[in-house]
Amino acid sequence: MAHEEPAAAKPGLACAPVLPAAPSGQRRQIREWPVGSHVTLRPVESIVLGIVVLALLALTLAAPHPGLTALTTGFLGIFLASALIRLAAILTPRRGNSAPPLPEDALPPYTVIVPLYREAEVAAELAVNLNRLDYPRDRLQVLIALEASDQATQAAFAALPLPDHIEVLIVPEGHPRTKPRACNFALDQATGAHVVIYDAEDAPHPGQLREAAARFAAGSLELACLQAPLRIETPAYLAFIAEQFRLEYAALFEVILPAFARWGLPFPLGGTSNHFRIAPLRAIGGWDPYNVTEDADIGFRLAAAGYSLDTLNLPTLETAPTRLRQWGPQRARWIKGHLQTLVCHGRTGPRLGLRTFSALLITLAVPVAASNLHAPAMLIALLAMLEDWRVDGIVSIPIAHMVFYVGCWAICALGGALGVLRSGGAPRFLHLFGLVPYWLMWILASPRALLQFFFAPHHWDKTQHAPRAGRHAP
């Protein structure tokens, strides 16, 4: 029973058709994706959204004080919901995710897919990291998927003495040029019973594939995906963005996602280190190439098809952006992709089922709203204080608002600190205070995300990576 293939996907898929896998031994050309996030907003949806925005503006202009009060109340409600979800995750004990290791001869064939674009500088380092994977070479297939136009990265890998189990694939030219499209091309040529996605900067734990294989063997056939924790290697020098990235990842992958898994809720996957049973992945059609956060989307599509998700223990180490010009476009892409996922699955809410649709709201809608509305809410609060000062020369801040804000910050800080502790690190107290300016930074990414959502929905903002230097594990 350990390595049986699960049944075909159940009815109720959202936003994606079932596309057949390539016949055994036959390599297919890259397939086109007929439906999904290629439709951003339909005309009716655009009209409704426009009416809501205009109504809010009219309310605020016609009655500034009640309008600002209403908006502030709405923001505070969203922040409170987000904080309560985090608090519940913090209070949820981490489940012991363990399974007896499989004997050497029982390990199933495994495929590693690594989609790359303009990553010549890290090719050699990536090859070393992949070669450290502790898995039988006769059952390990590593597919490096490179874009046809990316001559520099192709040349970098051609110059490396790659072992036989590592194969370089050239993804044909086509639209859209995205990571999930490259993943689908590689998926059609995968031979493993399980498949995992890694990124250019990843340094996965050598035993991660063995842990995932053991967990799949011990779990039910409905278990379709296991998310490994992503941990940020912080620079040896002071770097505000990288430190905040580390806290953000620690809270998400060490606290929040394990809690969602324990609650039995689907959740948005991370962009890398997702381990799948290959049969259900193919049954739902692979990844949506038009969604720029295909990881968030596919978790909910698996759930809609009746499958479950869980988390692993052994981590993947990643580097973080250290400069605003790296962080901003990447964050904008994430925001845009989350909006795509919410719109795509929101259209078919009833088909998702109550549990999965509720999970979509709890795990994606509320966090996206809270994080992106933080800076506008602070701006509204500042305008309210200025108006208060203009009237009587005195600025009064309601005590209840201060207690609320400090309480929400404390919950978020506690989540980050707990995540760092669970990952074996030591939280740095001063960095926890950096959460506040870090949240305000989102105002630099949100407008870009909204503009691209409407006018360039499938454009992929590339995050440039560099070889590890002066970095250490948390």
VMD Tcl script that draws the C-alpha trace (Angstrom):
set ca {
  {0.00 0.00 0.00}
  {2.93 2.31 0.62}
  {3.51 3.24 -3.00}
  {0.12 2.73 -4.62}
  {-1.07 5.53 -6.87}
  {-4.04 7.50 -5.56}
  {-7.29 7.53 -7.44}
  {-7.99 10.11 -10.10}
  {-8.82 13.59 -8.94}
  {-12.28 13.99 -7.48}
  {-14.85 16.38 -8.95}
  {-14.90 20.02 -7.94}
  {-11.63 21.35 -9.30}
  {-11.37 25.13 -9.27}
  {-9.91 27.06 -12.19}
  {-8.10 24.13 -13.77}
  {-8.97 21.28 -16.11}
  {-7.64 17.76 -15.84}
  {-4.86 17.42 -18.39}
  {-3.61 13.92 -19.13}
  {-0.03 13.03 -18.29}
  {2.41 12.02 -20.98}
  {2.15 8.34 -21.95}
  {4.85 6.12 -20.47}
  {8.13 6.47 -22.33}
  {6.84 9.28 -24.54}
  {8.07 12.88 -24.20}
  {5.52 15.49 -25.10}
  {5.86 19.04 -26.23}
  {4.86 21.67 -23.71}
  {1.10 21.88 -23.42}
  {-1.09 24.93 -23.45}
  {-3.29 25.84 -20.49}
  {-6.90 26.50 -21.54}
  {-8.28 28.07 -18.34}
  {-7.08 29.52 -15.06}
  {-5.55 32.82 -14.00}
  {-5.14 33.97 -17.61}
  {-8.45 35.80 -17.02}
  {-7.75 38.49 -14.43}
  {-11.13 40.19 -14.06}
  {-14.23 39.59 -16.11}
  {-16.23 42.65 -17.27}
  {-18.94 42.14 -14.63}
  {-16.31 41.78 -11.90}
  {-14.57 44.96 -13.04}
  {-17.86 46.89 -12.99}
  {-18.75 45.66 -9.49}
  {-15.26 46.49 -8.21}
  {-15.44 49.97 -9.75}
  {-18.82 50.63 -8.15}
  {-17.53 49.59 -4.71}
  {-14.41 51.79 -5.00}
  {-16.40 54.80 -6.20}
  {-18.95 54.32 -3.43}
  {-16.20 54.29 -0.79}
  {-14.62 57.42 -2.26}
  {-17.97 59.19 -2.43}
  {-18.72 58.27 1.18}
  {-15.36 59.57 2.35}
  {-15.63 62.85 0.40}
  {-19.25 63.49 1.36}
  {-18.73 62.79 5.05}
  {-15.01 62.73 5.84}
  {-15.28 61.98 9.54}
  {-17.83 59.12 9.35}
  {-16.11 57.84 6.21}
  {-12.69 57.70 7.83}
  {-14.23 56.14 10.92}
  {-15.87 53.43 8.83}
  {-12.67 52.71 6.92}
  {-10.61 52.64 10.11}
  {-13.08 50.24 11.72}
  {-12.86 47.97 8.70}
  {-9.07 48.00 8.79}
  {-9.00 47.28 12.52}
  {-11.36 44.35 12.02}
  {-9.06 42.84 9.40}
  {-5.98 43.37 11.58}
  {-7.76 41.78 14.52}
  {-8.75 38.74 12.46}
  {-5.17 38.33 11.23}
  {-3.77 38.64 14.75}
  {-6.25 36.11 16.15}
  {-5.35 33.60 13.44}
  {-1.67 34.03 14.31}
  {-2.41 33.72 18.02}
  {-4.32 30.49 17.43}
  {-1.35 29.15 15.43}
  {1.07 30.14 18.19}
  {-1.04 28.31 20.78}
  {-1.29 25.17 18.63}
  {1.38 22.64 19.67}
  {3.49 21.44 16.80}
  {2.58 17.91 15.78}
  {5.37 15.36 15.70}
  {5.80 14.75 11.97}
  {7.76 11.54 11.89}
  {7.60 8.26 10.05}
  {9.91 5.24 10.13}
  {12.61 5.57 7.47}
  {12.16 3.37 4.43}
  {14.67 0.60 3.71}
  {17.02 1.39 0.86}
  {15.31 -1.00 -1.53}
  {11.85 0.44 -0.72}
  {12.67 4.03 -1.68}
  {10.53 5.04 -4.69}
  {11.88 6.86 -7.76}
  {12.04 10.60 -7.12}
  {12.12 13.54 -9.55}
  {13.61 16.91 -8.64}
  {12.53 19.83 -10.86}
  {14.56 23.04 -10.78}
  {13.17 25.79 -13.08}
  {15.74 28.52 -13.73}
  {15.95 31.75 -15.66}
  {19.04 33.94 -15.83}
  {20.82 32.12 -13.00}
  {24.27 31.52 -14.53}
  {26.02 32.96 -11.47}
  {24.64 30.34 -9.10}
  {24.73 27.32 -11.43}
  {27.84 25.76 -9.90}
  {26.65 26.30 -6.31}
  {23.22 24.86 -7.14}
  {24.76 21.75 -8.70}
  {26.76 21.16 -5.50}
  {23.65 21.58 -3.33}
  {21.64 19.16 -5.47}
  {24.46 16.64 -5.46}
  {24.33 16.58 -1.65}
  {20.87 15.01 -1.68}
  {21.10 11.66 0.07}
  {19.08 9.46 -2.25}
  {19.94 6.41 -4.40}
  {21.24 7.73 -7.68}
  {19.54 4.97 -9.67}
  {16.17 6.27 -8.43}
  {16.88 10.00 -8.56}
  {16.05 12.15 -11.57}
  {17.03 15.83 -11.47}
  {15.58 18.01 -14.25}
  {17.05 21.50 -14.68}
  {14.51 23.43 -16.79}
  {16.06 26.37 -18.67}
  {14.37 28.81 -21.01}
  {15.35 28.52 -24.68}
  {16.47 32.17 -24.79}
  {18.63 31.91 -21.66}
  {21.96 31.21 -23.36}
  {24.09 32.30 -20.38}
  {22.61 29.79 -17.94}
  {22.70 27.06 -20.58}
  {26.41 27.73 -21.09}
  {27.04 27.72 -17.33}
  {25.54 24.26 -16.92}
  {27.22 22.97 -20.08}
  {30.57 23.85 -18.50}
  {29.82 21.80 -15.36}
  {30.67 18.09 -14.97}
  {27.10 17.06 -14.16}
  {26.42 13.50 -12.95}
  {24.24 11.22 -15.06}
  {21.11 11.71 -12.94}
  {21.07 15.48 -13.61}
  {19.55 16.42 -16.96}
  {19.21 19.88 -18.49}
  {15.92 20.53 -20.30}
  {15.33 23.43 -22.67}
  {11.81 24.84 -22.35}
  {10.49 25.89 -25.80}
  {9.66 29.53 -26.41}
  {6.09 30.40 -25.60}
  {3.74 32.50 -23.53}
  {3.69 33.12 -20.67}
  {7.36 32.79 -19.75}
  {6.86 31.81 -16.14}
  {8.22 29.35 -13.60}
  {5.04 27.20 -13.55}
  {5.11 26.83 -17.33}
  {8.67 25.50 -17.09}
  {7.59 23.20 -14.25}
  {4.81 21.74 -16.40}
  {7.26 21.04 -19.22}
  {9.51 19.16 -16.80}
  {6.55 17.40 -15.16}
  {5.59 15.84 -18.48}
  {9.04 14.27 -18.61}
  {9.31 13.21 -14.98}
  {9.70 9.51 -14.18}
  {9.47 9.58 -10.37}
  {6.60 8.51 -8.15}
  {7.19 11.75 -6.23}
  {8.36 15.13 -7.41}
  {9.80 18.16 -5.61}
  {10.44 21.74 -6.77}
  {13.60 23.61 -5.81}
  {14.74 27.13 -6.68}
  {18.12 28.48 -7.74}
  {19.16 29.64 -4.26}
  {18.03 26.52 -2.40}
  {20.23 24.35 -0.22}
  {17.89 21.50 0.80}
  {18.74 19.28 3.74}
  {20.39 16.13 2.33}
  {17.81 13.88 3.99}
  {14.72 15.79 2.89}
  {13.78 13.43 0.05}
  {14.06 10.39 2.33}
  {11.86 12.06 4.94}
  {9.22 12.93 2.35}
  {9.26 9.41 0.87}
  {8.78 7.92 4.34}
  {5.93 10.33 5.16}
  {4.13 9.55 1.89}
  {4.54 5.82 2.51}
  {3.12 6.11 6.04}
  {0.33 8.52 5.11}
  {-3.00 8.02 3.40}
  {-3.35 8.15 -0.36}
  {-5.15 11.49 0.01}
  {-1.89 13.07 1.21}
  {-0.76 14.78 -2.00}
  {1.83 17.34 -0.90}
  {4.35 17.94 1.88}
  {5.83 21.39 2.40}
  {9.37 21.55 3.79}
  {10.18 24.54 6.02}
  {12.12 27.33 4.32}
  {14.75 28.97 6.50}
  {16.58 32.16 5.68}
  {20.34 32.37 5.88}
  {21.06 35.83 7.24}
  {24.05 37.86 6.05}
  {26.99 38.18 8.41}
  {26.57 41.95 8.09}
  {23.61 44.06 9.22}
  {20.77 43.83 6.67}
  {17.35 45.03 7.75}
  {15.34 43.44 4.94}
  {17.06 40.06 5.30}
  {16.47 39.99 9.05}
  {12.79 40.82 8.60}
  {12.57 38.19 5.87}
  {14.00 35.69 8.33}
  {11.34 36.54 10.93}
  {8.60 36.44 8.30}
  {9.66 33.01 7.03}
  {10.15 31.64 10.56}
  {6.61 32.64 11.56}
  {5.10 31.25 8.34}
  {6.93 27.94 7.95}
  {7.61 27.03 11.58}
  {4.37 28.24 13.21}
  {1.51 29.12 10.86}
  {1.67 26.39 8.19}
  {2.22 23.56 10.72}
  {-0.84 24.84 12.60}
  {-2.96 24.90 9.45}
  {-1.81 21.36 8.68}
  {-2.72 20.22 12.19}
  {-6.15 21.83 11.83}
  {-6.62 19.88 8.61}
  {-6.86 23.02 6.48}
  {-5.30 23.55 3.05}
  {-2.82 26.39 2.84}
  {-0.82 28.35 0.25}
  {2.41 26.47 -0.38}
  {5.82 28.08 -0.40}
  {7.43 28.66 -3.79}
  {9.91 25.84 -3.32}
  {10.46 22.54 -1.50}
  {6.94 21.30 -2.25}
  {7.00 17.49 -2.39}
  {4.14 15.93 -4.38}
  {2.80 12.53 -5.21}
  {3.08 12.78 -8.96}
  {-0.26 11.10 -9.78}
  {-2.56 13.68 -8.13}
  {-0.33 16.49 -9.38}
  {-0.82 15.29 -12.95}
  {-4.50 14.59 -12.34}
  {-5.22 18.26 -11.54}
  {-3.25 19.39 -14.60}
  {-0.02 20.52 -12.95}
  {0.60 24.19 -12.28}
  {-1.29 27.15 -13.70}
  {1.35 28.90 -15.85}
  {-0.60 32.17 -15.77}
  {-0.49 32.48 -11.99}
  {2.68 34.18 -10.76}
  {2.29 32.52 -7.35}
  {1.55 29.05 -8.65}
  {2.50 27.65 -5.24}
  {-0.40 29.40 -3.50}
  {-2.83 28.31 -6.20}
  {-1.99 24.63 -6.42}
  {-2.48 23.92 -2.74}
  {-6.12 24.94 -2.98}
  {-6.66 23.07 -6.24}
  {-5.37 19.89 -4.60}
  {-7.72 20.49 -1.66}
  {-10.64 21.08 -4.03}
  {-9.89 17.71 -5.61}
  {-10.12 16.00 -2.21}
  {-6.43 15.80 -1.33}
  {-4.65 16.96 1.82}
  {-1.42 18.83 2.61}
  {1.08 18.53 5.46}
  {4.51 19.75 6.46}
  {7.98 18.23 6.83}
  {10.68 18.71 9.47}
  {13.92 18.90 7.48}
  {14.42 22.39 6.02}
  {15.65 24.07 2.88}
  {18.01 26.99 3.41}
  {17.42 30.08 1.27}
  {18.97 33.49 0.82}
  {16.93 36.65 1.22}
  {16.93 39.93 -0.68}
  {19.07 42.53 1.04}
  {18.16 45.59 -1.03}
  {14.90 47.36 -1.68}
  {15.24 47.00 -5.46}
  {15.29 43.21 -4.98}
  {12.60 43.06 -2.34}
  {10.07 45.40 -3.99}
  {9.48 43.60 -7.31}
  {9.46 40.19 -5.63}
  {6.91 41.33 -3.05}
  {4.78 42.94 -5.76}
  {4.76 39.65 -7.67}
  {3.65 37.77 -4.57}
  {0.84 40.24 -3.90}
  {-0.30 40.10 -7.52}
  {-0.24 36.30 -7.52}
  {-2.21 36.09 -4.30}
  {-4.84 38.39 -5.81}
  {-4.95 36.14 -8.89}
  {-5.46 33.10 -6.67}
  {-8.20 34.76 -4.65}
  {-10.07 35.91 -7.77}
  {-9.65 32.57 -9.53}
  {-10.87 30.45 -6.62}
  {-13.39 33.03 -5.43}
  {-15.27 32.58 -8.70}
  {-15.85 28.92 -7.92}
  {-16.27 29.21 -4.15}
  {-19.22 26.79 -3.83}
  {-17.33 24.15 -5.83}
  {-14.42 24.36 -3.41}
  {-16.58 23.24 -0.52}
  {-17.17 25.17 2.70}
  {-14.02 23.95 4.44}
  {-11.64 24.72 1.58}
  {-13.28 28.07 0.82}
  {-13.09 29.03 4.50}
  {-9.41 28.04 4.49}
  {-8.86 30.25 1.43}
  {-10.23 33.22 3.38}
  {-8.33 32.42 6.59}
  {-4.97 31.50 5.08}
  {-4.81 33.90 2.13}
  {-7.50 36.60 2.00}
  {-7.14 37.87 5.57}
  {-3.29 37.93 5.61}
  {-3.14 39.62 2.19}
  {-5.64 42.28 3.24}
  {-4.00 42.88 6.62}
  {-0.47 43.22 5.27}
  {-1.38 45.46 2.35}
  {-3.78 47.69 4.28}
  {-1.38 48.34 7.15}
  {0.35 51.32 5.56}
  {-2.89 52.94 4.26}
  {-4.43 52.49 7.72}
  {-1.46 54.24 9.30}
  {-1.82 57.05 6.76}
  {-5.51 57.45 7.61}
  {-4.65 57.51 11.32}
  {-2.05 60.21 10.65}
  {-4.59 62.29 8.71}
  {-7.08 61.90 11.56}
  {-4.45 63.10 14.07}
  {-3.61 66.11 11.89}
  {-7.28 67.00 11.61}
  {-7.63 66.67 15.38}
  {-4.64 68.97 15.89}
  {-6.01 71.51 13.37}
  {-9.29 71.81 15.28}
  {-8.03 72.37 18.82}
  {-4.23 72.15 18.74}
  {-4.27 68.88 20.70}
  {-3.62 65.41 19.33}
  {-5.45 62.70 21.22}
  {-4.87 59.03 20.45}
  {-7.52 56.68 21.84}
  {-6.00 54.36 24.43}
  {-8.02 51.47 23.00}
  {-6.38 51.97 19.58}
  {-2.88 52.01 21.12}
  {-3.57 48.86 23.13}
  {-5.00 47.20 20.02}
  {-2.01 48.10 17.86}
  {0.61 47.10 20.44}
  {-1.26 43.86 21.08}
  {-1.33 42.94 17.38}
  {2.36 43.81 17.04}
  {3.17 41.69 20.09}
  {1.35 38.67 18.62}
  {3.24 39.01 15.33}
  {6.55 39.47 17.14}
  {5.83 36.42 19.30}
  {5.09 34.36 16.19}
  {8.38 35.37 14.61}
  {10.34 34.72 17.80}
  {8.73 31.30 18.27}
  {9.47 30.40 14.66}
  {13.13 31.31 15.07}
  {13.33 29.22 18.24}
  {11.71 26.24 16.50}
  {14.26 26.50 13.70}
  {17.10 26.29 16.21}
  {18.00 29.97 16.19}
  {17.93 32.72 18.76}
  {15.50 35.62 18.20}
  {17.09 39.05 18.34}
  {14.95 41.36 20.39}
  {15.71 44.57 18.49}
  {14.76 42.98 15.17}
  {11.24 42.37 16.47}
  {10.71 46.14 16.61}
  {11.62 46.26 12.93}
  {8.27 44.68 12.11}
  {6.54 48.06 12.20}
  {8.67 49.85 9.56}
  {8.81 46.60 7.58}
  {5.01 46.53 7.38}
  {5.04 50.14 6.20}
  {7.41 49.16 3.36}
  {4.58 47.26 1.71}
  {3.18 50.54 0.44}
  {6.13 50.54 -1.98}
  {5.09 47.18 -3.43}
  {1.28 47.23 -3.28}
  {0.69 49.91 -5.97}
  {3.04 48.09 -8.36}
  {1.16 44.84 -7.68}
  {-2.23 46.44 -8.34}
  {-1.09 48.09 -11.56}
  {0.36 44.83 -12.85}
  {-2.71 42.90 -11.74}
  {-4.82 44.99 -14.14}
  {-2.35 45.79 -16.93}
  {0.42 43.12 -16.83}
  {-1.07 40.20 -14.89}
  {1.30 37.54 -16.21}
  {4.52 39.53 -16.14}
  {7.12 37.78 -13.95}
  {9.33 40.12 -11.93}
  {12.64 38.29 -11.77}
  {14.46 38.10 -8.42}
  {18.19 38.10 -9.02}
  {20.29 35.71 -6.94}
  {23.99 35.73 -6.17}
  {26.32 33.01 -4.85}
  {26.43 32.64 -1.10}
  {29.05 34.86 0.48}
  {29.15 36.08 4.04}
  {25.95 34.24 4.94}
  {25.26 31.70 7.64}
  {22.38 29.48 8.63}
  {19.97 30.76 11.28}
}
mol new
graphics top color blue
foreach p $ca { graphics top sphere $p radius 0.5 }
foreach p [lrange $ca 0 end-1] q [lrange $ca 1 end] { graphics top cylinder $p $q radius 0.2 }
display resetview
